[in-house]
Amino acid sequence: MDAIKKAIRAYIIDNFMFGDDRGLDDSMSFLENGIIDSTGILEMVTFLEEKFSIKISDEDLLPENLESVEKMGMFVLRMGA
């Protein structure tokens, strides 16, 4: 799980936070804190599918799966990565 969360964090920091990870907590909501918008979530889905060799369906595009580093990590584990 730690390796999955580390990869997700690194992607978010590099692509959405311009390399500045100050204030990013693993349980922090991306949307509520303005870190990632709805288009960014779609970019994250592509990253997760490619990085972890999983397929994410439209039904899985829910906040409880994709709202934070922690939730994404748990979701990727459930998807079998």
C-alpha positions, 0 to 999 in steps of 0.5 A, a space after each residue: 500500500 505504501 508504494 501505491 500511495 507514494 506513486 499517487 502522491 508523486 504524480 499529484 505533486 508533479 502534475 497538479 501542485 507544481 512540485 510543492 507538496 507542502 500541506 498535502 495530507 493523504 486524507 485531504 480531499 482533492 476537490 474540496 481543497 482545489 488540488 484537482 478539478 474534474 478534468 484532473 480526476 480523469 487524468 488521474 484515472 488514466 495514470 492509475 490505469 496505466 501505472 497499476 494495470 487496472 481498468 476503472 469503469 464509469 461506475 467506479 468514478 466516485 469520491 469514495 474511490 478517488 477523493 484522496 491519496 488514501 482512498 485512491 490507494 485503497 481503491 487500487 488495492 481493491 482493483 487487484 494491483 
